[in-house]
Amino acid sequence: MTSLHIHTALLRHPQLSVALDKQVLLKMENTQPAGSFKLRGIGLLCQRAVAAGASCLVCPSGGNAGFAAAFAGAALGVKTTIVVPETTAAAVCQRIRDIGAEVIVHGAVWDEANQLALQLCEQPGSVYIPPFDHPDIWDGNATMIDEAVQQAREQGVDFDVVICSVGGGGLMSGVLSGLHRNGLAHIPLIAAETDGAASLNAAVRAGELVSLPAITSIASTLAAKRVAAECFAWTQRHEVHSVVVSDAQAVSAALQFADQMRILVEPACGAALAVAYENLPVLAPYKRPLIVVCGGIGVSLAMLAGWKERFSL
């Protein structure tokens, strides 16, 4: 089965490396054809679903998973329906429609969109494509670590910590699965969320899965009120440092990244970048951090400018 995702570059961030006196590595998942890492896991899940007979893919998504599912559906030649909450930007909805998928706007938050998606999957031939909570998704996302390990070896470096953003937990679960299957279970993970969408952090502090009362962060693609059970379970068997940054810090990181690397990413991705740009204490013990630049389609020059003005950055 030919993968829908591509291999992405492992780059050194020159400015951050100098500023922090570390070797800062970037896994450039923003360069995937669907704009984010989501194509790895979602693509694999869609491929396996179609191979098993699916004729329609239904995905509830704040944007990136839906775009990845739509991309996969188009590549596989099947109908795709994406159900998004009202918080999803109109421009993101249009981008999904532009590649041939049906878009249904339903509910104030993702959880409500998810309920409709589950109902739609009662139709014959329709298969539910969750945005983060499925073993195929974790398996697909783990391939970025397979690549990073090989690339780091070829470049003569070895990362000593991984930093990634956490929404529902599909990326984190994939990264940790990838570390373990590559013999790197000793490498810690820094899990970054934004204040107002920090469902993993809430679970870690409570010692059990909990649901947030509401999502208040602008990082809408991190907007899962409850993190996947598998993601929380990883915190019980791997060294995971849960950190929360503000929306302003996430946007500031995205702006600095745009200036320095000439690349646009969402505030959701900015959360992981902010760990380094803010030089958070959790990063102090490590010398060669690997940041997953997860990307995202919900960003534009105009949106970045608006966030910059909103937070007076």
N, C-alpha and C positions, 0 to 999 in steps of 0.2 A: 504494500500500500504506500503510494507516494505521499509524502507529507504536504500539507497545504501551507505550512509555515516555512520560513527561510532561516538559514543560519545568520545570526546577527554578530556584529563586531564586538570585540572586547577592547575597549580603549582606555588609555590613561587620561585622567583629567589634569591637565598641566597646572592650572591656577590653584585648584584646591590642593593638589599635591604639595605645592610650594607653601601655601598658606597654613596648612596643617602639619607640615613636615611629615607627611605620610605618602605612600604610593596609593593614590585613590584610583580604583578601577571602575569602569562603567560597562555594564552589559546592556547594549543598545537595543532594547526590545521595542522602542518607539519606531524603529525602522521596519517592523513587520508590515506586510502588505495591508493588513487591516488596522494598522496604526498603534497596536499595543500587543503585549505578550499574550493577550486573550486568544489569539489565533492558534497558539500551540495546543492548549487544552480543549477549547471549544471545537477547533477544527478536527481533532482526533475523535472527540465524542460524536460529532456530526458524521464523520466518515463511517464510524462503526455503526451508528444508527441507520444510515442509508444502506450499508452493506447487509443489515439485518432486515431490510424491507421498508423502512420509513419513506413516505412520499411527501410529508410535510413536517417541517421543523418549527417548533414554537418555543420562543425564548423570551422570558421576562427579564428586562435589562434596563439599567440606567443609561446605557449608551454603548460602552465598549464591547461587552459580551454580545449585545445585539448586532453590532456592526460585524463582529467576527462571525457570528452565526449566519448573518446575511451573506457575507463573503463566501463562507463555506457552502451555503445552500446554492449560490449561483455557480460555484465551481463544480458542485456535484449534480446540478441540474434538477433540483427539487424546490418546491414552494417553501418559502420561509415567512413566518409571521412573528414580528417582534412587538411585544407589549411593554410599553414604557410608562413610567409614572409622569404626572404633570410637571414634576421638577426637571424633566429632561428638556434641554434647550431645543427650540424649534430648528435651529441649524443642524443639530445632531440628528433629529428625526428625518430631516430632508436628506442628509448624507446617507442614511440607511435606505430611504426610499430610492435614492438615485442608483443604487446597485441592484434594484429589483425586488426588494422585500416589501411586504405589507407592514405598515406601522399602525398600531392601535395605542392611543393614549388613554390610560385608565388609572385612576386612583391618585391619591395625594403622595403616596410613598411606594417604594418598590414592593413591599409586602402585599399591597392591594393589587398591584399589577400582576404579581405572582399568582394570586388567587384566580384571576381571569385566565391566565395562561394555562393553569391546571385544568380549568373547565374546557378550554378549547382543545386540549389534548384528549378529550373523551371521544373525539371524532376518529373514525377508522383511518389508519395510516399516519396519524399525527403522533409525533414523539416530542416529549418535553425535554428541552435543553436548558438545564439550570445554568446560571452564570458562574457558579463557583463550587457547588457542593456535589461532586461526583468523582469516583475513582479514575475514570478516563481523563477527566480534566486535570487531576493532580499528576497523572502519568504523563500527559502531554506537556504540562508546565515544567516537569522535572527535566525535560530535554534541554532547557536553557543551562542547567547546571552541568549536564553531560558535556555540552559545548564549552562552557566556561572553564571547566577543568582541563580539557584538552588544549584550549587556547592559552590558558595561563601557563601550562607546561611548555608549549611551543615558544612562548614569550619569555620564559625563564623567571616567572614570578609565581608566588603562591599566596592566594588571599587568605586572611586569617579571621575574617568575619564577613557576613553577608547582611546587607541592609535592604529591606523591601517594604513597600507600603502594604497595608492590610485593609481590605474592605470586608468581603465575606469570608476570606481566608483561602481562596483557591490558589493564589500565587504563593502564599506562605507554605501551604501544604505541599505544593509542587517543589518549591525550593528545598524544603527539608527532606522530602522523599529523594530528591536528586543528590543531596549531600550524603545521605545514608547509603544509597546504592553505588556511590563512588568512593566509599570508604572514608568519608569526611564527617562522620558523626560527631567529631570533636569540635567542629567549626561552629561557633555561636551564631545566632541570628538576632538582629535588631529589627523589631517589628514596629513600624511607624504608622500612626494614625493621626487624624486631625481631631481637635476638640469639637465635640458635637457629633462625631461619627465613630467614636472609639469603643466599639462593641467588644473587641478582644480585650482591651485594657480593663473594661468593666468586669469581664468574666474572670480575668486573672486576679483582680482585686477581691472579687467575691468568692473565688475558689470554685466557681461553678458557672455554667452557662446562664447568662441573663439577657434580657431584651431591653434595649434602650427605650425610654418613653417616647422619644422623638429624635429625628435627625435635624440638627441645626447648622451643620458645617456647609460651606459652599462647595466642598469636595464631594459633589453629588455621586460620583462613581465609587465612593467609599461607603455609600449610604445603605449598609445592611444593619438593621436594628439588632440582629442577633448573628454572631459569627458561627460558621459551620462547626459542628461538633468535632469533626476531625481536626480542624485548626486548633481548637482549644485543647484537644487531647495531646497534640504535639508539645504543648507547653509542659506537660507532665513527663515527657520522655526525652526532651532536648533542651539545651540551654537557650532560652528565648528571653530577650530583654524587651519588654513592651514599653514604648515611649509615645507620648502624645505631644504634638506641636500645635500651635495656633494656626488658624486660617492665614493670618498675616505672615507667619513664618513660612508656610507652604508656598504662598504666592511670591514672597520675596525670593525664595530659592528658585522658583520657576523663572522669575525675571532675571536673576543672576545667571542662571543656566542658559537662558536665551542669549544674553549678552556675550557670555564667554564661549559657549559651544555652538551658537547660532542655530539652536533647536528649540521648538516650542513643545512644552509638555503641560499637562493638566496640573492643577493644584493637588490632585490625588497623588500624582507622581512627585510633586514638589515636597510632599510629606517626607518621603525617603531622602530626597536630596537635602532637606532642611537639617537632617541629623548631622550632615557634614558642614553645610554652610553656617549653621549655628554653633558648630563645634561642641555639641552636647557632651556632657561629662561621660556618658555611656560609651563614647567612642575612644576615650583616652587610652585604654589598655592596648589598642590595636594599631598596627602599622600599615596594613595592606587591606583596607576595606574594599569590598566589592558591592557597588550599588546597582540594584536592578532599576534601570531607567524604563519603567513600565509604559510610559507614553500616554496615550489617550487621544481620542478624536474630539473631545469637548473643549477645544481651545482654539483661539485665533488671536491675531494681533489686537483686534478691537476688544476682545474679552480680557486679555492681559492688561491692556491699557485701563479698562474699567476697574479691574481688581486693584491695579496700582493706585488709582485715584481713591477708590473706596477705603483702602488701608493707609493712605497718605505715605506711600513708600517712595 
